[in-house]
C-alpha cells in the first residue's frame, strides 16, 4: 500500500511548518451517500428536538435529571434505588458499542453522532450559505479586513450563537425537564437564576465547539476515536481505499503507455474530508466514516469511465483477498456476552416492582410480651413509588395468623416520592418455635400484590 511518509506522526489539522492549527475548508460533494446522510440526520434531529416534549404516562420521553436523581426512558422512571439497573444498562451499552464497532467501524461518528450532525449538517451549511463554498471561505479568511468580511463574519457568528442558544435549551430540557425549562423561560429571571446561567453556559460551550474547536472534538477530545486501534481488526467494515485496484496512482495521459491503477491522484478525497486526512494512507483514527470521500471518488470514477467504489465500505481482508465479508470470531464472543447481558437486563426491567419497599426492625428494641399471650416486634418501613402516578397501597402479612398494628400509617404514595410507616407485627407466642424466625409482608394496590418483603421476627420460643 502506498503511504505518505510519517503521516501518522502528526495531525492533519496542524500546519507542520508553522506548528499552528490548519483550518479545514472541506469541499461539499452532494452525492448519493451525502443525500442519505442528510435524511438520516434530519430524522435524528427531529427526534432530538422533540424528545423532551413527547410525554408517555405523564413523563417526557427521555429525562436525565442528575440533580433530582431521576431518570426516565420511554416512560419508565428510574430512581437511585434502581442504580444496579443503570450500571447493568451502561455495561450492556458498552458491550454493544464494542461489538458494533468491531463490525462496522466508526460509522456511528459519521452518521449518528450529534457532534457530526450539528457540525456538518447545521453549522457547516449556515457557513456555506453566508460565506460561500470552500474557495470563497479561504479567500475571505486570507483577505484583509473589510466591510464585507465584517458583515459576513458578524452575521455568521450571530446565527451560530442563536443556534447554540436553541441547542442549549433543548439540552437543558433533557436534564431538568421541559416543564421546568418552560418555567425558566416564562417566569422572571430572578426566580430561576441558576437555570438562566446554565442556559448561557451551555450556549457558550456549544458556540465554542462548533465555531472554533470543530473537528478537534473527533480527532483529539473524543475517547471513542482513540479506541479504534484496539476495537478494529482486518475484518471490520470501514471506509477504505482499495489500494490493490487503485495503485500505482497517476494522472491519465493519452499520449503515453501507462500501467497505472484506477486512482488518478486528483486528491478530491482529501479536499472533501472534514478532518483533513488522506484515506488512501489507510485506516486512521481521524476518519469518522462520513463517506464524503466515497461520494467524491465515485464522481471522479464516473467521469473517467471506471468502476465506482474505489473508496467504499470494505474490510482489509476484502481488499486483499477479494472475498465477501465475514465476521471475526471475537464478534461472535461479543454477541454472546451482549445477548446474556441484554436478557438479564430485560428480565430485571420487566420484573421490576412499582414500589420499592424496605422494612427494618426499630433500632434499640427487642420484643414486647403482651398480656393476651402474644408477642410483638416494632418495625419501620419506607415505600418508594417508582411510577408516574399516585399509588394507594395496603400492607398485610402473608400469614393470616400474623396481625399488624400501625403506629404511623399512610395509604397513598405520591408519584416520585416515598412514605414511611411504623407498625407492630403481632404473633401468638404459642406458635413461635424458635427465637428468630422469618415473616413475609405483602403490599397490595387495587387488590393486586405489587411487592413483597421478608424480615426477621424475634421472640422467645414457647
GUMI-814876 format. One line per 2 residues: their letters; for each residue x, y, z of C-alpha. Coordinates in Angstrom, 3 decimals, padded with zeros to 6 digits. Layout:
// GUMI-814876
a> X,Y,Z | ... .
This chain:
// GUMI-814876
xx> 000.000,000.000,000.000 | 001.353,003.409,-000.917 .
xx> 001.732,005.651,002.138 | 002.656,009.240,002.707 .
xx> 005.836,009.289,004.799 | 005.245,009.655,008.532 .
xx> 001.569,010.511,008.014 | 000.723,009.009,011.409 .
xx> 003.230,011.223,013.202 | 001.161,014.389,013.007 .
xx> -002.412,015.625,012.948 | -003.849,016.749,009.607 .
xx> -005.214,019.833,011.379 | -001.706,021.031,012.377 .
xx> 000.472,023.014,009.978 | 003.923,021.423,010.310 .
xx> 005.860,024.429,009.005 | 004.272,026.969,011.357 .
xx> 003.292,024.487,014.099 | -000.149,026.070,014.211 .
xx> -003.637,024.800,013.640 | -004.619,024.444,009.991 .
xx> -008.224,025.489,009.406 | -010.336,022.962,007.494 .
xx> -012.248,024.020,004.390 | -013.907,020.777,003.228 .
xx> -015.387,020.787,-000.246 | -019.024,019.675,-000.303 .
xx> -019.912,016.901,-002.766 | -023.641,016.159,-002.670 .
xx> -023.526,012.565,-003.811 | -025.903,009.722,-003.004 .
xx> -024.416,008.944,000.400 | -024.473,012.638,001.334 .
xx> -028.184,012.728,000.488 | -028.837,009.582,002.516 .
xx> -026.900,011.047,005.428 | -028.942,014.232,005.127 .
xx> -032.184,012.289,005.526 | -030.877,010.256,008.464 .
xx> -029.596,013.411,010.160 | -032.859,015.316,009.783 .
xx> -034.726,012.352,011.245 | -032.340,012.194,014.218 .
xx> -032.564,015.959,014.702 | -036.341,015.691,014.759 .
xx> -036.110,013.010,017.456 | -033.592,015.038,019.439 .
xx> -035.602,018.261,019.391 | -038.969,016.603,020.053 .
xx> -037.744,014.181,022.735 | -038.237,016.463,025.763 .
xx> -041.761,017.417,024.654 | -043.151,013.939,023.957 .
xx> -044.950,012.605,027.035 | -045.580,008.952,027.938 .
xx> -047.548,008.238,031.131 | -047.173,011.884,032.059 .
xx> -043.361,011.791,031.809 | -041.208,013.087,028.979 .
xx> -039.679,010.580,026.590 | -036.124,010.864,027.975 .
xx> -035.048,012.669,031.146 | -031.576,012.595,032.703 .
xx> -032.192,014.644,035.838 | -028.944,014.192,037.746 .
xx> -029.887,016.950,040.193 | -033.011,015.169,041.481 .
xx> -031.565,011.714,040.695 | -034.482,010.935,038.426 .
xx> -034.067,009.221,035.069 | -036.831,008.498,032.570 .
xx> -036.534,006.324,029.465 | -039.611,005.916,027.270 .
xx> -041.997,006.449,030.173 | -040.147,004.244,032.674 .
xx> -038.887,006.076,035.759 | -035.649,005.077,037.456 .
xx> -034.604,006.269,040.903 | -031.415,005.838,042.978 .
xx> -032.830,002.512,044.171 | -032.512,001.294,040.582 .
xx> -028.821,002.119,040.341 | -027.960,-001.537,039.723 .
xx> -030.132,-001.406,036.603 | -028.327,001.724,035.445 .
xx> -024.924,000.059,035.885 | -026.099,-003.042,034.028 .
xx> -027.578,-000.923,031.227 | -024.316,001.025,030.832 .
xx> -022.345,-002.227,030.750 | -024.711,-003.648,028.116 .
xx> -024.406,-000.483,026.045 | -020.591,-000.575,026.211 .
xx> -020.517,-004.180,025.007 | -022.914,-003.247,022.188 .
xx> -020.656,-000.338,021.153 | -017.611,-002.622,021.145 .
xx> -019.462,-005.250,019.083 | -020.915,-002.672,016.683 .
xx> -017.513,-001.017,016.185 | -015.791,-004.349,015.581 .
xx> -018.258,-004.975,012.735 | -018.967,-001.539,011.234 .
xx> -016.058,000.606,012.406 | -016.729,004.246,013.222 .
xx> -019.921,004.611,011.172 | -021.722,005.961,014.262 .
xx> -019.433,009.007,014.234 | -020.215,009.947,010.658 .
xx> -023.929,009.182,010.581 | -025.457,009.483,014.059 .
xx> -023.119,011.355,016.425 | -024.669,014.720,017.466 .
xx> -021.271,016.411,017.060 | -021.068,015.430,013.383 .
xx> -024.742,016.075,012.655 | -024.678,019.591,014.103 .
xx> -021.272,020.449,012.628 | -021.642,019.136,009.085 .
xx> -025.367,019.413,008.507 | -026.290,022.513,010.503 .
xx> -023.373,024.858,011.204 | -021.424,023.998,008.047 .
xx> -024.489,024.626,005.887 | -025.059,028.000,007.543 .
xx> -021.400,028.858,006.963 | -021.604,027.906,003.278 .
xx> -024.822,029.898,002.883 | -023.288,033.077,004.298 .
xx> -019.638,032.892,003.218 | -019.900,030.749,000.084 .
xx> -018.167,027.470,-000.782 | -014.739,026.384,000.438 .
xx> -012.875,028.534,-002.108 | -014.777,031.691,-001.144 .
xx> -014.203,030.921,002.548 | -010.447,030.577,002.028 .
xx> -010.338,033.824,000.065 | -012.399,035.653,002.686 .
xx> -010.234,034.459,005.591 | -006.998,035.247,003.773 .
xx> -008.147,038.685,002.632 | -007.746,041.971,004.518 .
xx> -010.346,043.293,006.940 | -013.201,044.859,005.002 .
xx> -016.850,045.819,005.395 | -017.870,042.651,003.549 .
xx> -015.720,040.485,005.822 | -017.039,042.144,008.989 .
xx> -020.654,041.795,007.884 | -020.335,038.168,006.782 .
xx> -018.342,037.057,009.813 | -020.540,039.013,012.213 .
xx> -023.749,037.657,010.724 | -022.385,034.094,010.690 .
xx> -021.371,034.166,014.347 | -024.659,035.800,015.308 .
xx> -026.531,032.897,013.670 | -024.141,030.440,015.361 .
xx> -024.982,031.950,018.759 | -028.724,031.717,018.051 .
xx> -028.411,028.049,017.044 | -026.218,027.328,020.085 .
xx> -028.791,029.013,022.319 | -031.533,026.839,020.847 .
xx> -029.463,023.647,021.274 | -028.636,024.721,024.834 .
xx> -032.324,024.951,025.726 | -033.036,021.522,024.248 .
xx> -030.025,020.041,026.042 | -031.140,021.545,029.350 .
xx> -034.664,020.175,028.817 | -033.175,016.669,028.909 .
xx> -031.613,017.434,032.304 | -034.210,019.454,034.208 .
xx> -037.334,018.616,032.179 | -039.291,020.556,029.584 .
xx> -041.785,021.821,032.186 | -039.052,023.347,034.329 .
xx> -037.440,024.827,031.218 | -040.763,026.419,030.314 .
xx> -040.898,027.977,033.789 | -037.391,029.418,033.339 .
xx> -038.426,030.975,030.035 | -041.718,032.462,031.274 .
xx> -041.037,033.397,034.908 | -038.931,036.402,035.979 .
xx> -035.192,035.768,035.739 | -034.715,036.287,039.464 .
xx> -036.788,033.194,040.238 | -034.555,030.894,038.150 .
xx> -031.120,032.486,038.273 | -029.205,029.195,038.231 .
xx> -031.236,027.876,035.305 | -030.744,031.088,033.335 .
xx> -026.979,030.976,033.956 | -026.885,027.297,032.933 .
xx> -028.532,028.076,029.600 | -025.893,030.661,028.741 .
xx> -023.027,028.443,029.914 | -024.255,025.661,027.610 .
xx> -024.752,028.214,024.832 | -021.144,029.380,025.172 .
xx> -019.844,025.787,025.190 | -021.789,024.807,022.064 .
xx> -020.775,028.019,020.295 | -017.069,027.456,021.014 .
xx> -017.267,023.804,019.941 | -018.956,024.478,016.600 .
xx> -017.245,027.778,015.810 | -013.637,027.021,016.739 .
xx> -012.915,023.540,018.101 | -014.865,021.694,015.397 .
xx> -013.100,018.555,014.097 | -010.715,018.517,017.082 .
xx> -013.601,017.090,019.130 | -013.457,013.978,016.929 .
xx> -009.696,013.750,016.451 | -008.359,014.821,019.850 .
xx> -011.051,015.054,022.541 | -013.422,012.136,021.896 .
xx> -012.178,008.920,023.609 | -014.187,006.729,021.237 .
xx> -011.931,007.663,018.317 | -008.876,006.731,020.356 .
xx> -010.285,003.244,020.907 | -010.402,002.421,017.201 .
xx> -006.927,000.907,017.258 | -007.971,-001.801,019.703 .
xx> -011.563,-002.304,018.535 | -010.970,-002.686,014.804 .
xx> -009.389,-005.626,013.024 | -008.832,-006.729,009.419 .
xx> -012.432,-007.944,009.174 | -014.103,-004.713,010.319 .
xx> -016.144,-002.828,007.721 | -014.693,000.669,007.399 .
xx> -014.395,003.439,004.828 | -011.299,002.243,002.984 .
xx> -009.323,002.791,-000.213 | -008.870,-000.278,-002.434 .
xx> -005.130,000.047,-002.927 | -004.956,-003.248,-004.827 .
xx> -007.082,-001.688,-007.524 | -006.054,001.960,-007.210 .
xx> -002.240,001.758,-007.016 | 000.020,002.806,-008.588 .
xx> -001.617,006.220,-008.800 | -001.164,008.735,-011.568 .
xx> -002.786,011.151,-013.958 | -004.441,009.782,-017.070 .
xx> -002.273,010.666,-020.076 | -003.448,009.665,-023.565 .
xx> -000.040,010.161,-025.245 | 001.951,007.611,-023.224 .
xx> 001.673,003.946,-022.369 | 000.733,003.645,-018.731 .
xx> 000.417,000.781,-016.292 | -001.397,002.569,-013.505 .
xx> -004.207,001.775,-011.123 | -007.638,003.372,-011.159 .
xx> -006.691,006.226,-008.787 | -005.869,009.311,-010.866 .
xx> -004.396,011.103,-007.820 | -006.860,014.001,-008.042 .
xx> -006.825,014.350,-004.227 | -010.523,015.187,-004.210 .
xx> -010.976,012.622,-001.408 | -008.637,014.791,000.689 .
xx> -010.378,018.054,-000.221 | -013.813,016.795,000.943 .
xx> -012.615,015.259,004.225 | -013.830,017.289,007.248 .
xx> -010.824,016.116,009.293 | -008.295,016.650,006.507 .
xx> -006.922,013.106,006.169 | -005.918,011.189,003.056 .
xx> -007.965,007.987,003.203 | -005.552,006.387,000.752 .
xx> -002.967,006.146,003.535 | -005.060,003.517,005.280 .
xx> -007.096,003.325,008.485 | -006.661,006.422,010.639 .
xx> -008.282,007.362,013.924 | -009.202,010.774,012.451 .
xx> -011.553,009.107,009.944 | -015.165,009.455,011.127 .
xx> -016.653,007.354,008.285 | -018.681,010.299,006.989 .
xx> -018.447,008.792,003.445 | -017.705,012.174,001.812 .
xx> -014.631,010.633,000.159 | -016.771,007.806,-001.271 .
xx> -019.097,010.279,-002.996 | -016.143,012.299,-004.305 .
xx> -014.282,009.267,-005.651 | -017.413,007.784,-007.252 .
xx> -017.974,011.074,-009.078 | -014.420,011.001,-010.441 .
xx> -014.621,007.324,-011.407 | -017.795,008.037,-013.356 .
xx> -016.060,010.832,-015.272 | -013.064,008.660,-016.203 .
xx> -015.344,005.701,-017.055 | -014.058,003.351,-014.363 .
xx> -015.970,001.260,-011.820 | -017.218,003.033,-008.698 .
xx> -016.320,002.263,-005.075 | -012.573,002.616,-005.401 .
xx> -013.187,004.036,-001.942 | -016.049,002.348,-000.125 .
xx> -017.221,000.331,002.849 | -014.943,-002.697,002.947 .
xx> -012.601,-004.596,005.246 | -008.851,-005.054,004.893 .
xx> -009.376,-008.753,004.200 | -011.853,-007.941,001.426 .
xx> -009.281,-005.686,-000.245 | -006.529,-008.285,-000.054 .
xx> -008.434,-011.465,-000.846 | -011.348,-010.043,-002.892 .
xx> -013.727,-012.251,-000.905 | -017.036,-011.453,000.776 .
xx> -017.454,-010.051,004.259 | -017.011,-012.449,007.184 .
xx> -017.492,-011.860,010.887 | -014.454,-012.404,013.080 .
xx> -014.521,-014.835,015.980 | -014.352,-012.062,018.547 .
xx> -017.604,-010.603,017.172 | -019.361,-013.881,017.978 .
xx> -017.904,-013.706,021.507 | -019.100,-010.107,021.892 .
xx> -022.540,-011.154,020.624 | -022.881,-013.908,023.229 .
xx> -021.891,-011.557,026.065 | -024.229,-008.865,024.732 .
xx> -027.211,-011.225,024.478 | -026.624,-012.516,028.010 .
xx> -026.452,-009.001,029.432 | -029.460,-007.881,027.403 .
xx> -031.500,-010.873,028.590 | -030.653,-010.226,032.250 .
xx> -031.410,-006.522,031.878 | -034.726,-007.208,030.142 .
xx> -035.761,-009.674,032.841 | -034.922,-007.223,035.630 .
xx> -036.782,-004.416,033.858 | -039.944,-006.432,033.262 .
xx> -039.906,-007.928,036.763 | -039.264,-004.577,038.457 .
xx> -041.943,-003.777,041.019 | -043.858,-000.500,041.042 .
xx> -042.890,000.043,044.687 | -039.520,-000.374,046.368 .
xx> -040.106,-001.488,049.975 | -037.550,-001.506,052.785 .
xx> -038.533,-002.908,056.199 | -036.301,-002.620,059.276 .
xx> -036.796,-003.583,062.866 | -036.835,-000.499,065.101 .
xx> -033.381,000.167,066.482 | -032.758,-000.407,070.178 .
xx> -035.820,-002.636,070.677 | -036.233,-006.373,071.097 .
xx> -039.664,-007.925,071.535 | -042.703,-006.965,073.609 .
xx> -044.620,-009.605,075.570 | -048.329,-008.787,075.835 .
xx> -050.921,-009.791,078.429 | -053.080,-011.663,075.936 .
xx> -050.382,-014.246,075.171 | -048.991,-012.515,072.127 .
xx> -045.589,-011.043,071.357 | -044.818,-008.108,069.089 .
xx> -041.891,-006.526,067.240 | -041.713,-002.883,066.195 .
xx> -040.820,-002.110,062.554 | -040.410,000.872,060.277 .
xx> -040.962,000.643,056.541 | -040.122,003.010,053.696 .
xx> -042.023,002.652,050.422 | -040.805,004.379,047.249 .
xx> -043.169,004.956,044.337 | -041.318,004.278,041.049 .
xx> -044.274,005.031,038.772 | -045.584,008.219,037.184 .
xx> -048.847,008.210,039.184 | -050.059,008.103,042.794 .
xx> -050.427,004.646,044.366 | -052.905,003.657,047.069 .
xx> -051.485,000.720,048.999 | -052.194,-001.640,051.860 .
xx> -049.626,-003.508,053.942 | -050.524,-007.047,055.041 .
xx> -048.831,-010.104,056.478 | -048.636,-013.191,054.257 .
xx> -049.727,-015.382,057.215 | -053.307,-014.654,058.268 .
xx> -052.394,-015.538,061.877 | -049.933,-012.647,061.961 .
xx> -051.502,-009.260,062.793 | -050.287,-005.748,062.043 .
xx> -050.970,-002.785,064.304 | -049.975,000.610,062.826 .
xx> -048.469,003.438,064.863 | -047.983,005.783,061.932 .
xx> -049.992,004.817,058.868 | -050.014,006.079,055.289 .
xx> -052.191,004.754,052.500 | -051.048,006.775,049.462 .
xx> -047.641,007.340,047.881 | -047.430,010.283,045.526 .
xx> -045.591,009.799,042.238 | -041.842,010.035,042.533 .
xx> -041.917,010.200,046.332 | -041.766,007.920,049.347 .
xx> -043.606,007.398,052.625 | -042.603,005.912,055.958 .
xx> -044.835,003.855,058.218 | -044.296,002.425,061.705 .
xx> -046.122,-000.672,062.931 | -046.131,-003.644,065.288 .
xx> -046.155,-007.193,063.962 | -048.063,-009.320,066.477 .
xx> -047.921,-013.118,066.762 | -049.323,-015.631,069.259 .
xx> -046.467,-016.849,071.448 | -047.742,-020.411,071.344 .
xx> -046.986,-020.502,067.578 | -043.372,-019.454,067.995 .
xx> -040.894,-022.335,067.776 | -037.537,-020.528,067.623 .
xx> -036.027,-017.265,068.786 | -035.509,-015.795,065.299 .
xx> -037.916,-016.630,062.521 | -038.722,-015.191,059.106 .
xx> -042.002,-013.488,058.221 | -043.232,-012.169,054.899 .
xx> -045.070,-008.883,054.375 | -047.043,-008.078,051.220 .
xx> -048.055,-004.766,049.646 | -051.339,-004.612,047.744 .
xx> -052.766,-001.951,045.458 | -056.257,-002.165,043.937 .
xx> -056.435,-005.781,045.081 | -053.183,-006.782,043.351 .
xx> -049.955,-007.694,045.093 | -047.287,-005.294,043.835 .
xx> -044.404,-006.095,046.180 | -043.316,-008.397,048.960 .
xx> -040.547,-008.258,051.510 | -039.155,-010.616,054.137 .
xx> -037.858,-009.691,057.581 | -036.910,-011.352,060.875 .
xx> -039.174,-011.678,063.897 | -037.611,-012.105,067.316 .
xx> -039.432,-013.699,070.254 | -038.806,-016.314,072.966 .
xx> -039.976,-019.765,071.818 | -042.988,-021.323,073.502 .
